């Protein structure tokens, strides 16, 4: 069984507070799990069995986030974009996080392996 993980990529330029960042990352994880659980993909089941590994990484701009999303989708990796409701720190509709996976670690590393931890 291949090692599985979920990757959550945040936008560094937004300078979110730690609590806001945690909430946005959680939104992305819930979105991915909800979608993948319904689809019953093997990678999802393996990810659950392996302890639900999650990694939070960082890019600086929305353009970088959008590029990662396109690359992931071209490889068949599930994606989820979080848009904030705008009730606290940032304007409504601001994209904060890109969630990827769960999927094979090697495949996700092809998309995000060069990024720094958040």
C-alpha positions as CSV (number, residue, x, y, z in Angstrom):
1,X,0.0,0.0,0.0
2,X,1.4,3.4,-1.0
3,X,2.0,6.0,1.6
4,X,-0.9,8.6,1.5
5,X,-1.1,12.2,2.7
6,X,-3.1,15.3,2.4
7,X,-1.5,18.7,1.7
8,X,-2.9,22.0,2.7
9,X,-1.3,25.0,1.1
10,X,-1.8,28.5,2.6
11,X,-1.3,31.9,1.1
12,X,1.5,33.6,3.1
13,X,0.8,37.1,1.7
14,X,-2.5,37.2,3.7
15,X,-0.6,37.1,7.1
16,X,-3.5,35.4,8.8
17,X,-3.5,35.1,12.6
18,X,-2.7,31.6,13.9
19,X,-6.3,31.0,14.8
20,X,-7.7,32.1,11.4
21,X,-5.0,30.0,9.6
22,X,-6.0,27.0,11.6
23,X,-9.7,27.5,10.8
24,X,-9.0,27.9,7.1
25,X,-6.8,24.8,7.0
26,X,-9.6,22.9,8.8
27,X,-12.1,24.0,6.2
28,X,-10.0,22.6,3.4
29,X,-9.5,19.3,5.2
30,X,-13.2,18.9,5.8
31,X,-14.0,19.8,2.2
32,X,-11.6,17.1,0.9
33,X,-12.7,14.5,3.4
34,X,-16.4,15.1,2.6
35,X,-15.8,14.8,-1.1
36,X,-13.5,11.8,-1.0
37,X,-15.5,9.8,1.6
38,X,-18.5,10.1,-0.7
39,X,-16.4,8.9,-3.7
40,X,-15.0,6.0,-1.7
41,X,-11.6,6.2,-3.4
42,X,-9.0,3.7,-2.4
43,X,-6.5,6.4,-1.6
44,X,-9.0,7.9,0.9
45,X,-9.5,4.6,2.7
46,X,-5.7,4.0,2.8
47,X,-5.1,7.5,4.2
48,X,-7.6,6.8,7.0
49,X,-5.9,3.5,7.8
50,X,-2.5,5.1,7.8
51,X,-3.4,7.8,10.4
52,X,-4.6,10.7,8.2
53,X,-1.2,12.4,7.6
54,X,-1.6,16.1,6.8
55,X,1.1,18.6,5.9
56,X,0.6,22.4,5.9
57,X,2.8,24.3,3.4
58,X,3.0,27.8,2.2
59,X,3.1,29.9,-1.0
60,X,3.2,33.6,-1.2
61,X,0.6,34.5,-3.8
62,X,-2.8,33.5,-5.2
63,X,-1.1,33.0,-8.6
64,X,1.2,30.3,-7.1
65,X,-1.8,28.7,-5.5
66,X,-3.8,28.6,-8.7
67,X,-0.8,27.1,-10.6
68,X,-0.5,24.3,-8.0
69,X,-4.3,23.6,-8.4
70,X,-4.0,23.3,-12.1
71,X,-1.0,21.0,-11.8
72,X,-2.7,18.8,-9.2
73,X,-5.8,18.5,-11.3
74,X,-3.8,17.5,-14.3
75,X,-2.4,14.6,-12.2
76,X,-5.8,13.6,-11.0
77,X,-5.3,14.8,-7.4
78,X,-8.4,15.9,-5.6
79,X,-8.5,19.7,-4.8
80,X,-10.5,22.1,-2.7
81,X,-10.2,25.9,-2.6
82,X,-11.3,27.7,0.6
83,X,-12.9,31.1,0.1
84,X,-13.4,33.1,3.3
85,X,-16.8,34.5,4.3
86,X,-15.1,37.8,5.2
87,X,-16.5,38.1,8.7
88,X,-13.2,38.7,10.5
89,X,-9.8,39.4,9.0
90,X,-10.1,39.4,5.2
91,X,-12.6,40.5,2.6
92,X,-15.4,38.1,1.5
93,X,-14.4,35.7,-1.2
94,X,-10.6,35.8,-0.5
95,X,-9.1,32.4,-1.4
96,X,-7.0,31.3,1.6
97,X,-6.1,27.7,1.3
98,X,-5.7,25.0,-1.4
99,X,-6.3,21.5,-0.1
100,X,-4.9,18.5,-2.1
101,X,-5.5,14.8,-1.7
102,X,-5.6,12.6,0.1
103,X,-3.4,10.8,-2.4
104,X,-0.1,9.0,-2.8
105,X,2.8,10.9,-1.2
106,X,5.0,10.5,-4.3
107,X,2.3,12.1,-6.5
108,X,1.6,15.0,-4.1
109,X,5.3,15.6,-3.8
110,X,5.5,16.2,-7.5
111,X,3.2,19.2,-7.0
112,X,4.3,20.5,-3.6
113,X,7.6,18.9,-2.8
114,X,9.6,22.2,-3.2
115,X,7.3,24.3,-0.9
116,X,8.2,25.4,2.7
117,X,6.3,24.4,5.8
118,X,3.8,27.1,6.9
